[in-house]
Every structure is written in C-alpha cells, then in structure tokens.
Amino acid sequence: MERIYIGMGSNLAAPQRQLRNAIEALAQLPGTTVAGVSAFYQSDSLLPGQPRYTNAVAALDSSLAPLQLLDALQGIENDQGRERLERWGPRTLDLDILLFGDRLIDEPRLKVPHYQMHLRAFVLYPLAELAPTLRLPDGKPLSDLLATCPFVGLERLHPAESHQ
C-alpha cells in the first residue's frame, strides 16, 4: 500500500456533485481505501471565460500500480461524462495523480509529482489540509511550496457545503 494524493476538479454539470461522485468511485477501486478528503475550494479557471472550478484533494492508500491507477481514474472521468476537447478546457471531472508515495515517475502518460502542482494554489492548499508536514519526493517541504504560492483567488467552501 502506498499513500497517493489525487487532485480533483470540475466546472461543469454540478461540480460539487461531480466531486462527491468521484470520491465514491475512488472508494470502489480494487485494493484502495480513501484515507481522507480535503474541503472543497472554488477558484477561477486558468483560461478566461470558463465557469469557476470546484477543487479538492483526496488521499488514497492503494496497492494499484501507477498506470493501473491512471487508467482507473480516466475510467471514472469518462463515466462522469468527461470529454477531452481542448487542453485546460471546461470539464465535468478531472482527476490527477499529484503524488504517488515517494516515487518519481516520468513516463509518456504520467509525470509524478504532477508537473504543475507547485504553481497551483487550488492543489497545494487542499493538499496541505490532508498532509501539512508532507515532504515531496525530492525532500522539499510542502510548506516551502505554499510560501511561494499565495492563497489568492481561492474560496474555501464550508465543509457542510463541500460534502453534502
């Protein structure tokens, strides 16, 4: 079993419901337990003109191999109506492997740690809720990333709003 962190986001078709459904689907994966879920956050899209995103991070304990997990996550996305029409376009659900234990993964289909997580407050702050003392595979503390990525443009939703 390895501790894996999954970034979740949605800005279409009832985003909070999409994330709740994704959490339920993650709990059904073989050899996998959902160990925790952050609060939900709202943030502006990286591209102008899109609806705001709802984001969260889930912690999994799983015995799945990295590419098995990636395939399972893409299956969950597809089951929830994900269409890949444009890079960073609007989506019903986006599930990204942020960290996979202490592994550094550099394969054509999968880069871990997630290649832009250090730039994204909507990833770092929910991750810090689950693992405030986390160190990345290179030894860098998560707190160092937070110090250079201000909590700007994020709105933390009240827990009752997030997980109803």
Contacts in CASP RR format, 6 or more apart in sequence:
PFRMAT RR
TARGET T0000
AUTHOR 0000-0000-0000
METHOD contacts of the structure
MODEL  1
MERIYIGMGSNLAAPQRQLRNAIEALAQLPGTTVAGVSAFYQSDSLLPGQ
PRYTNAVAALDSSLAPLQLLDALQGIENDQGRERLERWGPRTLDLDILLF
GDRLIDEPRLKVPHYQMHLRAFVLYPLAELAPTLRLPDGKPLSDLLATCP
FVGLERLHPAESHQ
1 61 0 8 1.000
1 62 0 8 1.000
1 63 0 8 1.000
2 61 0 8 1.000
2 62 0 8 1.000
2 63 0 8 1.000
2 100 0 8 1.000
2 101 0 8 1.000
2 103 0 8 1.000
3 35 0 8 1.000
3 59 0 8 1.000
3 60 0 8 1.000
3 61 0 8 1.000
3 99 0 8 1.000
3 101 0 8 1.000
4 59 0 8 1.000
4 60 0 8 1.000
4 61 0 8 1.000
4 62 0 8 1.000
4 69 0 8 1.000
4 97 0 8 1.000
4 99 0 8 1.000
4 100 0 8 1.000
4 101 0 8 1.000
5 57 0 8 1.000
5 58 0 8 1.000
5 59 0 8 1.000
5 60 0 8 1.000
5 97 0 8 1.000
5 98 0 8 1.000
5 99 0 8 1.000
5 127 0 8 1.000
5 130 0 8 1.000
5 131 0 8 1.000
6 26 0 8 1.000
6 57 0 8 1.000
6 58 0 8 1.000
6 59 0 8 1.000
6 60 0 8 1.000
6 73 0 8 1.000
6 95 0 8 1.000
6 96 0 8 1.000
6 97 0 8 1.000
6 98 0 8 1.000
7 55 0 8 1.000
7 56 0 8 1.000
7 57 0 8 1.000
7 58 0 8 1.000
7 94 0 8 1.000
7 95 0 8 1.000
7 96 0 8 1.000
7 97 0 8 1.000
7 98 0 8 1.000
7 114 0 8 1.000
7 123 0 8 1.000
7 126 0 8 1.000
8 19 0 8 1.000
8 22 0 8 1.000
8 23 0 8 1.000
8 55 0 8 1.000
8 56 0 8 1.000
8 57 0 8 1.000
8 58 0 8 1.000
8 93 0 8 1.000
8 94 0 8 1.000
8 95 0 8 1.000
8 96 0 8 1.000
9 15 0 8 1.000
9 18 0 8 1.000
9 19 0 8 1.000
9 53 0 8 1.000
9 54 0 8 1.000
9 55 0 8 1.000
9 56 0 8 1.000
9 91 0 8 1.000
9 93 0 8 1.000
9 94 0 8 1.000
9 95 0 8 1.000
10 16 0 8 1.000
10 18 0 8 1.000
10 19 0 8 1.000
10 53 0 8 1.000
10 54 0 8 1.000
10 91 0 8 1.000
10 92 0 8 1.000
10 93 0 8 1.000
10 94 0 8 1.000
11 45 0 8 1.000
11 50 0 8 1.000
11 51 0 8 1.000
11 52 0 8 1.000
11 53 0 8 1.000
11 54 0 8 1.000
11 90 0 8 1.000
11 91 0 8 1.000
12 18 0 8 1.000
12 51 0 8 1.000
12 90 0 8 1.000
12 91 0 8 1.000
12 92 0 8 1.000
13 81 0 8 1.000
13 92 0 8 1.000
15 51 0 8 1.000
15 53 0 8 1.000
15 54 0 8 1.000
16 40 0 8 1.000
16 54 0 8 1.000
16 157 0 8 1.000
16 161 0 8 1.000
16 162 0 8 1.000
16 164 0 8 1.000
18 54 0 8 1.000
18 80 0 8 1.000
18 92 0 8 1.000
18 93 0 8 1.000
19 40 0 8 1.000
19 54 0 8 1.000
19 56 0 8 1.000
19 93 0 8 1.000
20 163 0 8 1.000
20 164 0 8 1.000
21 80 0 8 1.000
22 58 0 8 1.000
22 76 0 8 1.000
22 80 0 8 1.000
22 93 0 8 1.000
22 95 0 8 1.000
23 34 0 8 1.000
23 37 0 8 1.000
23 58 0 8 1.000
25 76 0 8 1.000
25 79 0 8 1.000
25 80 0 8 1.000
26 32 0 8 1.000
26 34 0 8 1.000
26 58 0 8 1.000
26 60 0 8 1.000
26 76 0 8 1.000
27 33 0 8 1.000
27 34 0 8 1.000
29 60 0 8 1.000
29 62 0 8 1.000
29 64 0 8 1.000
29 69 0 8 1.000
29 72 0 8 1.000
30 64 0 8 1.000
31 62 0 8 1.000
31 63 0 8 1.000
31 64 0 8 1.000
32 60 0 8 1.000
32 61 0 8 1.000
32 62 0 8 1.000
32 63 0 8 1.000
32 64 0 8 1.000
32 69 0 8 1.000
33 60 0 8 1.000
33 61 0 8 1.000
33 62 0 8 1.000
34 58 0 8 1.000
34 59 0 8 1.000
34 60 0 8 1.000
35 59 0 8 1.000
35 60 0 8 1.000
35 61 0 8 1.000
36 58 0 8 1.000
36 59 0 8 1.000
36 130 0 8 1.000
37 56 0 8 1.000
37 57 0 8 1.000
37 58 0 8 1.000
37 59 0 8 1.000
37 130 0 8 1.000
37 163 0 8 1.000
38 56 0 8 1.000
38 57 0 8 1.000
38 58 0 8 1.000
38 126 0 8 1.000
38 127 0 8 1.000
38 129 0 8 1.000
38 130 0 8 1.000
39 56 0 8 1.000
39 126 0 8 1.000
39 129 0 8 1.000
39 156 0 8 1.000
39 157 0 8 1.000
39 158 0 8 1.000
39 159 0 8 1.000
39 162 0 8 1.000
40 54 0 8 1.000
40 55 0 8 1.000
40 56 0 8 1.000
40 156 0 8 1.000
40 157 0 8 1.000
40 161 0 8 1.000
40 162 0 8 1.000
40 163 0 8 1.000
41 54 0 8 1.000
41 55 0 8 1.000
41 56 0 8 1.000
41 122 0 8 1.000
41 125 0 8 1.000
41 126 0 8 1.000
41 154 0 8 1.000
41 155 0 8 1.000
41 156 0 8 1.000
41 157 0 8 1.000
42 52 0 8 1.000
42 53 0 8 1.000
42 54 0 8 1.000
42 55 0 8 1.000
42 154 0 8 1.000
42 155 0 8 1.000
42 157 0 8 1.000
43 52 0 8 1.000
43 53 0 8 1.000
43 55 0 8 1.000
43 121 0 8 1.000
43 122 0 8 1.000
43 153 0 8 1.000
43 154 0 8 1.000
43 155 0 8 1.000
44 52 0 8 1.000
44 53 0 8 1.000
44 153 0 8 1.000
45 51 0 8 1.000
45 52 0 8 1.000
45 53 0 8 1.000
45 88 0 8 1.000
45 89 0 8 1.000
45 90 0 8 1.000
46 88 0 8 1.000
47 88 0 8 1.000
47 89 0 8 1.000
50 89 0 8 1.000
50 90 0 8 1.000
51 90 0 8 1.000
53 122 0 8 1.000
54 157 0 8 1.000
55 122 0 8 1.000
55 123 0 8 1.000
55 126 0 8 1.000
56 126 0 8 1.000
56 162 0 8 1.000
57 98 0 8 1.000
57 123 0 8 1.000
57 126 0 8 1.000
57 127 0 8 1.000
57 129 0 8 1.000
57 130 0 8 1.000
59 130 0 8 1.000
59 131 0 8 1.000
62 69 0 8 1.000
64 72 0 8 1.000
66 97 0 8 1.000
66 100 0 8 1.000
66 103 0 8 1.000
66 105 0 8 1.000
66 107 0 8 1.000
66 110 0 8 1.000
66 112 0 8 1.000
67 107 0 8 1.000
67 109 0 8 1.000
67 110 0 8 1.000
69 97 0 8 1.000
69 100 0 8 1.000
70 97 0 8 1.000
70 109 0 8 1.000
70 110 0 8 1.000
73 95 0 8 1.000
73 96 0 8 1.000
73 97 0 8 1.000
74 95 0 8 1.000
76 93 0 8 1.000
76 95 0 8 1.000
77 91 0 8 1.000
77 92 0 8 1.000
77 93 0 8 1.000
77 94 0 8 1.000
77 95 0 8 1.000
80 92 0 8 1.000
80 93 0 8 1.000
81 92 0 8 1.000
81 93 0 8 1.000
82 91 0 8 1.000
82 92 0 8 1.000
82 93 0 8 1.000
82 94 0 8 1.000
83 91 0 8 1.000
83 92 0 8 1.000
96 114 0 8 1.000
97 110 0 8 1.000
97 112 0 8 1.000
97 114 0 8 1.000
98 112 0 8 1.000
98 113 0 8 1.000
98 114 0 8 1.000
98 117 0 8 1.000
98 123 0 8 1.000
98 127 0 8 1.000
99 112 0 8 1.000
99 113 0 8 1.000
99 114 0 8 1.000
99 134 0 8 1.000
99 136 0 8 1.000
99 137 0 8 1.000
100 112 0 8 1.000
101 137 0 8 1.000
102 137 0 8 1.000
103 112 0 8 1.000
103 137 0 8 1.000
104 112 0 8 1.000
104 113 0 8 1.000
104 137 0 8 1.000
104 138 0 8 1.000
105 111 0 8 1.000
105 112 0 8 1.000
113 136 0 8 1.000
113 137 0 8 1.000
114 123 0 8 1.000
117 123 0 8 1.000
117 124 0 8 1.000
117 127 0 8 1.000
117 145 0 8 1.000
118 124 0 8 1.000
118 145 0 8 1.000
118 148 0 8 1.000
118 149 0 8 1.000
119 149 0 8 1.000
120 149 0 8 1.000
121 149 0 8 1.000
121 150 0 8 1.000
121 151 0 8 1.000
121 152 0 8 1.000
121 153 0 8 1.000
121 154 0 8 1.000
122 154 0 8 1.000
124 142 0 8 1.000
124 145 0 8 1.000
124 146 0 8 1.000
124 149 0 8 1.000
125 146 0 8 1.000
125 151 0 8 1.000
125 154 0 8 1.000
125 156 0 8 1.000
127 134 0 8 1.000
127 142 0 8 1.000
128 134 0 8 1.000
128 142 0 8 1.000
128 143 0 8 1.000
128 146 0 8 1.000
131 142 0 8 1.000
132 142 0 8 1.000
132 143 0 8 1.000
133 141 0 8 1.000
133 142 0 8 1.000
133 143 0 8 1.000
134 141 0 8 1.000
134 142 0 8 1.000
135 141 0 8 1.000
135 142 0 8 1.000
136 142 0 8 1.000
136 145 0 8 1.000
END
